[in-house]
Amino acid sequence: MIEEKGIDEHLREALAHLETALNKSVATVLKNEAAKREIGQKWEGFLGEFFGYIREKGKENKVNLLGWISFPRIWK
């Protein structure tokens, strides 16, 4: 098994940032229901950019990056 400590560290850090953003998003909407649309747009923008980057990197390198992931296992 390949040990990529750097990748693991970056993924843990990214997850921590996403958890913080999610918690702040929920807290904001709970305080102000009218913020739901704006917060949703922020998440749409982020996810669109993220998946766009995955698609771009895949095309550049001729690999299916999303093919490396078993989505049914994620949703368990």
N, CA, C and O atoms as a Maestro MAE file, in Angstrom:
{
 s_m_m2io_version
 :::
 2.0.0
}

f_m_ct {
 s_m_title
 :::
 protein
 m_atom[304] {
  # First column is atom index #
  i_m_mmod_type
  r_m_x_coord
  r_m_y_coord
  r_m_z_coord
  i_m_residue_number
  s_m_chain_name
  s_m_pdb_residue_name
  s_m_pdb_atom_name
  i_m_atomic_number
  :::
  1 25 0.840 -1.182 0.000 1 A "MET " " N  " 7
  2 3 0.000 0.000 0.000 1 A "MET " " CA " 6
  3 2 0.888 1.250 0.000 1 A "MET " " C  " 6
  4 15 1.859 1.346 0.751 1 A "MET " " O  " 8
  5 25 0.533 2.177 -0.845 2 A "ILE " " N  " 7
  6 3 1.316 3.415 -0.945 2 A "ILE " " CA " 6
  7 2 0.938 4.327 0.215 2 A "ILE " " C  " 6
  8 15 -0.239 4.587 0.465 2 A "ILE " " O  " 8
  9 25 1.940 4.796 0.904 3 A "GLU " " N  " 7
  10 3 1.692 5.716 2.020 3 A "GLU " " CA " 6
  11 2 1.918 7.135 1.535 3 A "GLU " " C  " 6
  12 15 3.047 7.537 1.254 3 A "GLU " " O  " 8
  13 25 0.847 7.877 1.442 4 A "GLU " " N  " 7
  14 3 0.915 9.266 1.008 4 A "GLU " " CA " 6
  15 2 0.481 10.164 2.155 4 A "GLU " " C  " 6
  16 15 -0.646 10.660 2.176 4 A "GLU " " O  " 8
  17 25 1.368 10.365 3.095 5 A "LYS " " N  " 7
  18 3 1.045 11.159 4.273 5 A "LYS " " CA " 6
  19 2 0.561 12.549 3.887 5 A "LYS " " C  " 6
  20 15 -0.362 13.079 4.506 5 A "LYS " " O  " 8
  21 25 1.164 13.132 2.888 6 A "GLY " " N  " 7
  22 3 0.774 14.467 2.461 6 A "GLY " " CA " 6
  23 2 -0.668 14.525 1.998 6 A "GLY " " C  " 6
  24 15 -1.386 15.467 2.334 6 A "GLY " " O  " 8
  25 25 -1.105 13.538 1.235 7 A "ILE " " N  " 7
  26 3 -2.492 13.493 0.752 7 A "ILE " " CA " 6
  27 2 -3.439 13.374 1.936 7 A "ILE " " C  " 6
  28 15 -4.421 14.112 2.015 7 A "ILE " " O  " 8
  29 25 -3.163 12.462 2.853 8 A "ASP " " N  " 7
  30 3 -4.018 12.278 4.023 8 A "ASP " " CA " 6
  31 2 -4.133 13.570 4.830 8 A "ASP " " C  " 6
  32 15 -5.221 13.938 5.272 8 A "ASP " " O  " 8
  33 25 -3.020 14.245 5.016 9 A "GLU " " N  " 7
  34 3 -3.034 15.497 5.782 9 A "GLU " " CA " 6
  35 2 -3.894 16.553 5.096 9 A "GLU " " C  " 6
  36 15 -4.681 17.239 5.748 9 A "GLU " " O  " 8
  37 25 -3.743 16.680 3.795 10 A "HIS " " N  " 7
  38 3 -4.524 17.662 3.057 10 A "HIS " " CA " 6
  39 2 -6.014 17.333 3.085 10 A "HIS " " C  " 6
  40 15 -6.848 18.230 3.208 10 A "HIS " " O  " 8
  41 25 -6.346 16.062 2.971 11 A "LEU " " N  " 7
  42 3 -7.760 15.671 3.013 11 A "LEU " " CA " 6
  43 2 -8.361 15.919 4.395 11 A "LEU " " C  " 6
  44 15 -9.502 16.368 4.500 11 A "LEU " " O  " 8
  45 25 -7.611 15.634 5.447 12 A "ARG " " N  " 7
  46 3 -8.104 15.905 6.807 12 A "ARG " " CA " 6
  47 2 -8.321 17.402 7.013 12 A "ARG " " C  " 6
  48 15 -9.317 17.823 7.601 12 A "ARG " " O  " 8
  49 25 -7.374 18.196 6.520 13 A "GLU " " N  " 7
  50 3 -7.489 19.649 6.647 13 A "GLU " " CA " 6
  51 2 -8.684 20.168 5.839 13 A "GLU " " C  " 6
  52 15 -9.438 21.019 6.311 13 A "GLU " " O  " 8
  53 25 -8.844 19.655 4.638 14 A "ALA " " N  " 7
  54 3 -9.976 20.069 3.800 14 A "ALA " " CA " 6
  55 2 -11.298 19.700 4.471 14 A "ALA " " C  " 6
  56 15 -12.239 20.494 4.463 14 A "ALA " " O  " 8
  57 25 -11.373 18.512 5.048 15 A "LEU " " N  " 7
  58 3 -12.590 18.082 5.728 15 A "LEU " " CA " 6
  59 2 -12.889 18.978 6.927 15 A "LEU " " C  " 6
  60 15 -14.046 19.319 7.174 15 A "LEU " " O  " 8
  61 25 -11.868 19.353 7.661 16 A "ALA " " N  " 7
  62 3 -12.068 20.241 8.810 16 A "ALA " " CA " 6
  63 2 -12.622 21.590 8.350 16 A "ALA " " C  " 6
  64 15 -13.517 22.143 8.989 16 A "ALA " " O  " 8
  65 25 -12.100 22.114 7.260 17 A "HIS " " N  " 7
  66 3 -12.598 23.383 6.728 17 A "HIS " " CA " 6
  67 2 -14.047 23.249 6.254 17 A "HIS " " C  " 6
  68 15 -14.864 24.141 6.481 17 A "HIS " " O  " 8
  69 25 -14.358 22.133 5.594 18 A "LEU " " N  " 7
  70 3 -15.730 21.915 5.121 18 A "LEU " " CA " 6
  71 2 -16.698 21.767 6.288 18 A "LEU " " C  " 6
  72 15 -17.818 22.275 6.229 18 A "LEU " " O  " 8
  73 25 -16.284 21.084 7.337 19 A "GLU " " N  " 7
  74 3 -17.133 20.951 8.527 19 A "GLU " " CA " 6
  75 2 -17.418 22.324 9.134 19 A "GLU " " C  " 6
  76 15 -18.550 22.614 9.520 19 A "GLU " " O  " 8
  77 25 -16.394 23.160 9.215 20 A "THR " " N  " 7
  78 3 -16.569 24.515 9.750 20 A "THR " " CA " 6
  79 2 -17.533 25.313 8.876 20 A "THR " " C  " 6
  80 15 -18.437 25.976 9.385 20 A "THR " " O  " 8
  81 25 -17.338 25.246 7.558 21 A "ALA " " N  " 7
  82 3 -18.228 25.974 6.639 21 A "ALA " " CA " 6
  83 2 -19.658 25.468 6.747 21 A "ALA " " C  " 6
  84 15 -20.599 26.262 6.707 21 A "ALA " " O  " 8
  85 25 -19.833 24.167 6.882 22 A "LEU " " N  " 7
  86 3 -21.175 23.598 7.016 22 A "LEU " " CA " 6
  87 2 -21.829 24.034 8.320 22 A "LEU " " C  " 6
  88 15 -22.997 24.422 8.334 22 A "LEU " " O  " 8
  89 25 -21.081 23.971 9.408 23 A "ASN " " N  " 7
  90 3 -21.622 24.397 10.704 23 A "ASN " " CA " 6
  91 2 -22.013 25.871 10.686 23 A "ASN " " C  " 6
  92 15 -23.059 26.243 11.219 23 A "ASN " " O  " 8
  93 25 -21.177 26.713 10.076 24 A "LYS " " N  " 7
  94 3 -21.494 28.136 9.977 24 A "LYS " " CA " 6
  95 2 -22.698 28.368 9.074 24 A "LYS " " C  " 6
  96 15 -23.520 29.244 9.340 24 A "LYS " " O  " 8
  97 25 -22.801 27.582 8.007 25 A "SER " " N  " 7
  98 3 -23.943 27.702 7.099 25 A "SER " " CA " 6
  99 2 -25.247 27.379 7.818 25 A "SER " " C  " 6
  100 15 -26.225 28.117 7.705 25 A "SER " " O  " 8
  101 25 -25.255 26.280 8.551 26 A "VAL " " N  " 7
  102 3 -26.454 25.880 9.293 26 A "VAL " " CA " 6
  103 2 -26.795 26.922 10.350 26 A "VAL " " C  " 6
  104 15 -27.953 27.320 10.475 26 A "VAL " " O  " 8
  105 25 -25.810 27.362 11.103 27 A "ALA " " N  " 7
  106 3 -26.051 28.357 12.151 27 A "ALA " " CA " 6
  107 2 -26.617 29.650 11.557 27 A "ALA " " C  " 6
  108 15 -27.526 30.252 12.130 27 A "ALA " " O  " 8
  109 25 -26.085 30.069 10.423 28 A "THR " " N  " 7
  110 3 -26.558 31.293 9.784 28 A "THR " " CA " 6
  111 2 -28.008 31.163 9.368 28 A "THR " " C  " 6
  112 15 -28.802 32.075 9.597 28 A "THR " " O  " 8
  113 25 -28.364 30.045 8.760 29 A "VAL " " N  " 7
  114 3 -29.745 29.844 8.305 29 A "VAL " " CA " 6
  115 2 -30.698 29.685 9.489 29 A "VAL " " C  " 6
  116 15 -31.842 30.137 9.422 29 A "VAL " " O  " 8
  117 25 -30.250 29.058 10.557 30 A "LEU " " N  " 7
  118 3 -31.107 28.938 11.744 30 A "LEU " " CA " 6
  119 2 -31.404 30.300 12.361 30 A "LEU " " C  " 6
  120 15 -32.489 30.521 12.898 30 A "LEU " " O  " 8
  121 25 -30.436 31.211 12.282 31 A "LYS " " N  " 7
  122 3 -30.643 32.562 12.807 31 A "LYS " " CA " 6
  123 2 -31.455 33.423 11.850 31 A "LYS " " C  " 6
  124 15 -32.215 34.294 12.274 31 A "LYS " " O  " 8
  125 25 -31.286 33.169 10.549 32 A "ASN " " N  " 7
  126 3 -31.922 34.012 9.547 32 A "ASN " " CA " 6
  127 2 -32.342 33.156 8.354 32 A "ASN " " C  " 6
  128 15 -31.540 32.879 7.463 32 A "ASN " " O  " 8
  129 25 -33.594 32.748 8.351 33 A "GLU " " N  " 7
  130 3 -34.134 31.880 7.292 33 A "GLU " " CA " 6
  131 2 -33.941 32.492 5.904 33 A "GLU " " C  " 6
  132 15 -33.772 31.767 4.924 33 A "GLU " " O  " 8
  133 25 -33.965 33.809 5.820 34 A "ALA " " N  " 7
  134 3 -33.820 34.498 4.531 34 A "ALA " " CA " 6
  135 2 -32.427 34.296 3.929 34 A "ALA " " C  " 6
  136 15 -32.239 34.523 2.734 34 A "ALA " " O  " 8
  137 25 -31.463 33.880 4.723 35 A "ALA " " N  " 7
  138 3 -30.105 33.664 4.228 35 A "ALA " " CA " 6
  139 2 -29.960 32.337 3.481 35 A "ALA " " C  " 6
  140 15 -28.922 32.068 2.877 35 A "ALA " " O  " 8
  141 25 -31.000 31.518 3.525 36 A "LYS " " N  " 7
  142 3 -30.930 30.179 2.928 36 A "LYS " " CA " 6
  143 2 -30.524 30.234 1.454 36 A "LYS " " C  " 6
  144 15 -29.666 29.468 1.014 36 A "LYS " " O  " 8
  145 25 -31.133 31.128 0.705 37 A "ARG " " N  " 7
  146 3 -30.835 31.216 -0.727 37 A "ARG " " CA " 6
  147 2 -29.366 31.593 -0.965 37 A "ARG " " C  " 6
  148 15 -28.684 30.980 -1.786 37 A "ARG " " O  " 8
  149 25 -28.897 32.604 -0.239 38 A "GLU " " N  " 7
  150 3 -27.517 33.049 -0.398 38 A "GLU " " CA " 6
  151 2 -26.520 31.951 -0.009 38 A "GLU " " C  " 6
  152 15 -25.529 31.724 -0.702 38 A "GLU " " O  " 8
  153 25 -26.795 31.285 1.092 39 A "ILE " " N  " 7
  154 3 -25.908 30.198 1.545 39 A "ILE " " CA " 6
  155 2 -25.930 29.062 0.527 39 A "ILE " " C  " 6
  156 15 -24.889 28.495 0.198 39 A "ILE " " O  " 8
  157 25 -27.114 28.736 0.033 40 A "GLY " " N  " 7
  158 3 -27.227 27.687 -0.987 40 A "GLY " " CA " 6
  159 2 -26.422 28.022 -2.226 40 A "GLY " " C  " 6
  160 15 -25.774 27.149 -2.803 40 A "GLY " " O  " 8
  161 25 -26.458 29.281 -2.638 41 A "GLN " " N  " 7
  162 3 -25.690 29.711 -3.806 41 A "GLN " " CA " 6
  163 2 -24.186 29.583 -3.565 41 A "GLN " " C  " 6
  164 15 -23.429 29.236 -4.471 41 A "GLN " " O  " 8
  165 25 -23.769 29.865 -2.344 42 A "LYS " " N  " 7
  166 3 -22.343 29.713 -2.009 42 A "LYS " " CA " 6
  167 2 -21.916 28.242 -2.149 42 A "LYS " " C  " 6
  168 15 -20.861 27.940 -2.706 42 A "LYS " " O  " 8
  169 25 -22.760 27.336 -1.630 43 A "TRP " " N  " 7
  170 3 -22.439 25.913 -1.716 43 A "TRP " " CA " 6
  171 2 -22.507 25.425 -3.159 43 A "TRP " " C  " 6
  172 15 -21.676 24.617 -3.573 43 A "TRP " " O  " 8
  173 25 -23.479 25.899 -3.927 44 A "GLU " " N  " 7
  174 3 -23.554 25.531 -5.341 44 A "GLU " " CA " 6
  175 2 -22.295 25.979 -6.078 44 A "GLU " " C  " 6
  176 15 -21.736 25.229 -6.878 44 A "GLU " " O  " 8
  177 25 -21.859 27.195 -5.807 45 A "GLY " " N  " 7
  178 3 -20.645 27.705 -6.437 45 A "GLY " " CA " 6
  179 2 -19.431 26.871 -6.078 45 A "GLY " " C  " 6
  180 15 -18.626 26.518 -6.940 45 A "GLY " " O  " 8
  181 25 -19.307 26.560 -4.795 46 A "PHE " " N  " 7
  182 3 -18.168 25.766 -4.343 46 A "PHE " " CA " 6
  183 2 -18.173 24.378 -4.984 46 A "PHE " " C  " 6
  184 15 -17.164 23.937 -5.536 46 A "PHE " " O  " 8
  185 25 -19.319 23.693 -4.906 47 A "LEU " " N  " 7
  186 3 -19.392 22.335 -5.452 47 A "LEU " " CA " 6
  187 2 -19.206 22.327 -6.962 47 A "LEU " " C  " 6
  188 15 -18.575 21.422 -7.507 47 A "LEU " " O  " 8
  189 25 -19.757 23.339 -7.645 48 A "GLY " " N  " 7
  190 3 -19.568 23.434 -9.083 48 A "GLY " " CA " 6
  191 2 -18.102 23.623 -9.443 48 A "GLY " " C  " 6
  192 15 -17.595 22.999 -10.376 48 A "GLY " " O  " 8
  193 25 -17.429 24.487 -8.695 49 A "GLU " " N  " 7
  194 3 -16.007 24.722 -8.933 49 A "GLU " " CA " 6
  195 2 -15.182 23.478 -8.625 49 A "GLU " " C  " 6
  196 15 -14.261 23.135 -9.366 49 A "GLU " " O  " 8
  197 25 -15.520 22.803 -7.525 50 A "PHE " " N  " 7
  198 3 -14.785 21.606 -7.127 50 A "PHE " " CA " 6
  199 2 -14.929 20.494 -8.162 50 A "PHE " " C  " 6
  200 15 -13.933 19.923 -8.607 50 A "PHE " " O  " 8
  201 25 -16.170 20.186 -8.544 51 A "PHE " " N  " 7
  202 3 -16.374 19.119 -9.527 51 A "PHE " " CA " 6
  203 2 -15.850 19.526 -10.903 51 A "PHE " " C  " 6
  204 15 -15.394 18.674 -11.665 51 A "PHE " " O  " 8
  205 25 -15.910 20.809 -11.226 52 A "GLY " " N  " 7
  206 3 -15.316 21.287 -12.467 52 A "GLY " " CA " 6
  207 2 -13.812 21.076 -12.479 52 A "GLY " " C  " 6
  208 15 -13.235 20.692 -13.496 52 A "GLY " " O  " 8
  209 25 -13.186 21.329 -11.343 53 A "TYR " " N  " 7
  210 3 -11.742 21.125 -11.230 53 A "TYR " " CA " 6
  211 2 -11.397 19.638 -11.374 53 A "TYR " " C  " 6
  212 15 -10.414 19.288 -12.027 53 A "TYR " " O  " 8
  213 25 -12.195 18.781 -10.772 54 A "ILE " " N  " 7
  214 3 -11.974 17.333 -10.912 54 A "ILE " " CA " 6
  215 2 -12.082 16.935 -12.377 54 A "ILE " " C  " 6
  216 15 -11.240 16.194 -12.884 54 A "ILE " " O  " 8
  217 25 -13.104 17.418 -13.052 55 A "ARG " " N  " 7
  218 3 -13.315 17.096 -14.459 55 A "ARG " " CA " 6
  219 2 -12.147 17.614 -15.316 55 A "ARG " " C  " 6
  220 15 -11.648 16.903 -16.188 55 A "ARG " " O  " 8
  221 25 -11.722 18.852 -15.057 56 A "GLU " " N  " 7
  222 3 -10.614 19.459 -15.798 56 A "GLU " " CA " 6
  223 2 -9.322 18.665 -15.615 56 A "GLU " " C  " 6
  224 15 -8.626 18.370 -16.587 56 A "GLU " " O  " 8
  225 25 -9.002 18.321 -14.362 57 A "LYS " " N  " 7
  226 3 -7.790 17.551 -14.077 57 A "LYS " " CA " 6
  227 2 -7.841 16.180 -14.746 57 A "LYS " " C  " 6
  228 15 -6.837 15.694 -15.266 57 A "LYS " " O  " 8
  229 25 -9.012 15.570 -14.726 58 A "GLY " " N  " 7
  230 3 -9.180 14.273 -15.378 58 A "GLY " " CA " 6
  231 2 -8.913 14.352 -16.866 58 A "GLY " " C  " 6
  232 15 -8.222 13.500 -17.423 58 A "GLY " " O  " 8
  233 25 -9.461 15.380 -17.519 59 A "LYS " " N  " 7
  234 3 -9.246 15.546 -18.960 59 A "LYS " " CA " 6
  235 2 -7.781 15.816 -19.261 59 A "LYS " " C  " 6
  236 15 -7.221 15.240 -20.193 59 A "LYS " " O  " 8
  237 25 -7.159 16.687 -18.482 60 A "GLU " " N  " 7
  238 3 -5.748 17.024 -18.695 60 A "GLU " " CA " 6
  239 2 -4.848 15.788 -18.618 60 A "GLU " " C  " 6
  240 15 -3.881 15.659 -19.368 60 A "GLU " " O  " 8
  241 25 -5.187 14.887 -17.698 61 A "ASN " " N  " 7
  242 3 -4.335 13.727 -17.438 61 A "ASN " " CA " 6
  243 2 -4.885 12.429 -18.002 61 A "ASN " " C  " 6
  244 15 -4.304 11.362 -17.806 61 A "ASN " " O  " 8
  245 25 -6.020 12.526 -18.710 62 A "LYS " " N  " 7
  246 3 -6.656 11.357 -19.330 62 A "LYS " " CA " 6
  247 2 -6.934 10.237 -18.309 62 A "LYS " " C  " 6
  248 15 -6.663 9.060 -18.547 62 A "LYS " " O  " 8
  249 25 -7.484 10.660 -17.170 63 A "VAL " " N  " 7
  250 3 -7.896 9.691 -16.144 63 A "VAL " " CA " 6
  251 2 -9.288 10.079 -15.654 63 A "VAL " " C  " 6
  252 15 -9.661 11.252 -15.662 63 A "VAL " " O  " 8
  253 25 -10.041 9.078 -15.232 64 A "ASN " " N  " 7
  254 3 -11.369 9.312 -14.678 64 A "ASN " " CA " 6
  255 2 -11.244 9.351 -13.160 64 A "ASN " " C  " 6
  256 15 -11.365 8.326 -12.488 64 A "ASN " " O  " 8
  257 25 -11.002 10.538 -12.633 65 A "LEU " " N  " 7
  258 3 -10.778 10.668 -11.190 65 A "LEU " " CA " 6
  259 2 -11.986 10.204 -10.379 65 A "LEU " " C  " 6
  260 15 -11.822 9.588 -9.325 65 A "LEU " " O  " 8
  261 25 -13.187 10.490 -10.855 66 A "LEU " " N  " 7
  262 3 -14.373 10.056 -10.110 66 A "LEU " " CA " 6
  263 2 -14.569 8.546 -10.193 66 A "LEU " " C  " 6
  264 15 -15.282 7.964 -9.376 66 A "LEU " " O  " 8
  265 25 -13.935 7.909 -11.181 67 A "GLY " " N  " 7
  266 3 -14.000 6.456 -11.300 67 A "GLY " " CA " 6
  267 2 -13.217 5.744 -10.207 67 A "GLY " " C  " 6
  268 15 -13.392 4.544 -9.996 67 A "GLY " " O  " 8
  269 25 -12.364 6.469 -9.519 68 A "TRP " " N  " 7
  270 3 -11.581 5.872 -8.426 68 A "TRP " " CA " 6
  271 2 -12.404 5.699 -7.165 68 A "TRP " " C  " 6
  272 15 -11.985 5.024 -6.225 68 A "TRP " " O  " 8
  273 25 -13.580 6.315 -7.149 69 A "ILE " " N  " 7
  274 3 -14.394 6.365 -5.932 69 A "ILE " " CA " 6
  275 2 -15.600 5.450 -6.095 69 A "ILE " " C  " 6
  276 15 -16.255 5.453 -7.138 69 A "ILE " " O  " 8
  277 25 -15.890 4.671 -5.064 70 A "SER " " N  " 7
  278 3 -17.100 3.862 -5.032 70 A "SER " " CA " 6
  279 2 -18.192 4.660 -4.331 70 A "SER " " C  " 6
  280 15 -18.245 4.714 -3.102 70 A "SER " " O  " 8
  281 25 -19.062 5.278 -5.123 71 A "PHE " " N  " 7
  282 3 -20.097 6.136 -4.537 71 A "PHE " " CA " 6
  283 2 -21.086 5.372 -3.654 71 A "PHE " " C  " 6
  284 15 -21.527 5.924 -2.647 71 A "PHE " " O  " 8
  285 25 -21.456 4.127 -3.981 72 A "PRO " " N  " 7
  286 3 -22.343 3.405 -3.059 72 A "PRO " " CA " 6
  287 2 -21.752 3.255 -1.654 72 A "PRO " " C  " 6
  288 15 -22.489 3.283 -0.669 72 A "PRO " " O  " 8
  289 25 -20.426 3.096 -1.555 73 A "ARG " " N  " 7
  290 3 -19.790 2.981 -0.231 73 A "ARG " " CA " 6
  291 2 -19.830 4.298 0.532 73 A "ARG " " C  " 6
  292 15 -19.880 4.305 1.762 73 A "ARG " " O  " 8
  293 25 -19.807 5.417 -0.198 74 A "ILE " " N  " 7
  294 3 -19.846 6.730 0.447 74 A "ILE " " CA " 6
  295 2 -21.181 6.923 1.145 74 A "ILE " " C  " 6
  296 15 -21.221 7.448 2.258 74 A "ILE " " O  " 8
  297 25 -22.260 6.515 0.523 75 A "TRP " " N  " 7
  298 3 -23.609 6.814 1.016 75 A "TRP " " CA " 6
  299 2 -24.094 5.827 2.061 75 A "TRP " " C  " 6
  300 15 -25.250 5.902 2.476 75 A "TRP " " O  " 8
  301 25 -23.251 4.905 2.500 76 A "LYS " " N  " 7
  302 3 -23.668 3.953 3.541 76 A "LYS " " CA " 6
  303 2 -23.778 4.624 4.880 76 A "LYS " " C  " 6
  304 15 -24.118 3.975 5.869 76 A "LYS " " O  " 8
  :::
 }
 m_bond[303] {
  # First column is bond index #
  i_m_from
  i_m_to
  i_m_order
  :::
  1 1 2 1
  2 2 3 1
  3 3 4 2
  4 3 5 1
  5 5 6 1
  6 6 7 1
  7 7 8 2
  8 7 9 1
  9 9 10 1
  10 10 11 1
  11 11 12 2
  12 11 13 1
  13 13 14 1
  14 14 15 1
  15 15 16 2
  16 15 17 1
  17 17 18 1
  18 18 19 1
  19 19 20 2
  20 19 21 1
  21 21 22 1
  22 22 23 1
  23 23 24 2
  24 23 25 1
  25 25 26 1
  26 26 27 1
  27 27 28 2
  28 27 29 1
  29 29 30 1
  30 30 31 1
  31 31 32 2
  32 31 33 1
  33 33 34 1
  34 34 35 1
  35 35 36 2
  36 35 37 1
  37 37 38 1
  38 38 39 1
  39 39 40 2
  40 39 41 1
  41 41 42 1
  42 42 43 1
  43 43 44 2
  44 43 45 1
  45 45 46 1
  46 46 47 1
  47 47 48 2
  48 47 49 1
  49 49 50 1
  50 50 51 1
  51 51 52 2
  52 51 53 1
  53 53 54 1
  54 54 55 1
  55 55 56 2
  56 55 57 1
  57 57 58 1
  58 58 59 1
  59 59 60 2
  60 59 61 1
  61 61 62 1
  62 62 63 1
  63 63 64 2
  64 63 65 1
  65 65 66 1
  66 66 67 1
  67 67 68 2
  68 67 69 1
  69 69 70 1
  70 70 71 1
  71 71 72 2
  72 71 73 1
  73 73 74 1
  74 74 75 1
  75 75 76 2
  76 75 77 1
  77 77 78 1
  78 78 79 1
  79 79 80 2
  80 79 81 1
  81 81 82 1
  82 82 83 1
  83 83 84 2
  84 83 85 1
  85 85 86 1
  86 86 87 1
  87 87 88 2
  88 87 89 1
  89 89 90 1
  90 90 91 1
  91 91 92 2
  92 91 93 1
  93 93 94 1
  94 94 95 1
  95 95 96 2
  96 95 97 1
  97 97 98 1
  98 98 99 1
  99 99 100 2
  100 99 101 1
  101 101 102 1
  102 102 103 1
  103 103 104 2
  104 103 105 1
  105 105 106 1
  106 106 107 1
  107 107 108 2
  108 107 109 1
  109 109 110 1
  110 110 111 1
  111 111 112 2
  112 111 113 1
  113 113 114 1
  114 114 115 1
  115 115 116 2
  116 115 117 1
  117 117 118 1
  118 118 119 1
  119 119 120 2
  120 119 121 1
  121 121 122 1
  122 122 123 1
  123 123 124 2
  124 123 125 1
  125 125 126 1
  126 126 127 1
  127 127 128 2
  128 127 129 1
  129 129 130 1
  130 130 131 1
  131 131 132 2
  132 131 133 1
  133 133 134 1
  134 134 135 1
  135 135 136 2
  136 135 137 1
  137 137 138 1
  138 138 139 1
  139 139 140 2
  140 139 141 1
  141 141 142 1
  142 142 143 1
  143 143 144 2
  144 143 145 1
  145 145 146 1
  146 146 147 1
  147 147 148 2
  148 147 149 1
  149 149 150 1
  150 150 151 1
  151 151 152 2
  152 151 153 1
  153 153 154 1
  154 154 155 1
  155 155 156 2
  156 155 157 1
  157 157 158 1
  158 158 159 1
  159 159 160 2
  160 159 161 1
  161 161 162 1
  162 162 163 1
  163 163 164 2
  164 163 165 1
  165 165 166 1
  166 166 167 1
  167 167 168 2
  168 167 169 1
  169 169 170 1
  170 170 171 1
  171 171 172 2
  172 171 173 1
  173 173 174 1
  174 174 175 1
  175 175 176 2
  176 175 177 1
  177 177 178 1
  178 178 179 1
  179 179 180 2
  180 179 181 1
  181 181 182 1
  182 182 183 1
  183 183 184 2
  184 183 185 1
  185 185 186 1
  186 186 187 1
  187 187 188 2
  188 187 189 1
  189 189 190 1
  190 190 191 1
  191 191 192 2
  192 191 193 1
  193 193 194 1
  194 194 195 1
  195 195 196 2
  196 195 197 1
  197 197 198 1
  198 198 199 1
  199 199 200 2
  200 199 201 1
  201 201 202 1
  202 202 203 1
  203 203 204 2
  204 203 205 1
  205 205 206 1
  206 206 207 1
  207 207 208 2
  208 207 209 1
  209 209 210 1
  210 210 211 1
  211 211 212 2
  212 211 213 1
  213 213 214 1
  214 214 215 1
  215 215 216 2
  216 215 217 1
  217 217 218 1
  218 218 219 1
  219 219 220 2
  220 219 221 1
  221 221 222 1
  222 222 223 1
  223 223 224 2
  224 223 225 1
  225 225 226 1
  226 226 227 1
  227 227 228 2
  228 227 229 1
  229 229 230 1
  230 230 231 1
  231 231 232 2
  232 231 233 1
  233 233 234 1
  234 234 235 1
  235 235 236 2
  236 235 237 1
  237 237 238 1
  238 238 239 1
  239 239 240 2
  240 239 241 1
  241 241 242 1
  242 242 243 1
  243 243 244 2
  244 243 245 1
  245 245 246 1
  246 246 247 1
  247 247 248 2
  248 247 249 1
  249 249 250 1
  250 250 251 1
  251 251 252 2
  252 251 253 1
  253 253 254 1
  254 254 255 1
  255 255 256 2
  256 255 257 1
  257 257 258 1
  258 258 259 1
  259 259 260 2
  260 259 261 1
  261 261 262 1
  262 262 263 1
  263 263 264 2
  264 263 265 1
  265 265 266 1
  266 266 267 1
  267 267 268 2
  268 267 269 1
  269 269 270 1
  270 270 271 1
  271 271 272 2
  272 271 273 1
  273 273 274 1
  274 274 275 1
  275 275 276 2
  276 275 277 1
  277 277 278 1
  278 278 279 1
  279 279 280 2
  280 279 281 1
  281 281 282 1
  282 282 283 1
  283 283 284 2
  284 283 285 1
  285 285 286 1
  286 286 287 1
  287 287 288 2
  288 287 289 1
  289 289 290 1
  290 290 291 1
  291 291 292 2
  292 291 293 1
  293 293 294 1
  294 294 295 1
  295 295 296 2
  296 295 297 1
  297 297 298 1
  298 298 299 1
  299 299 300 2
  300 299 301 1
  301 301 302 1
  302 302 303 1
  303 303 304 2
  :::
 }
}
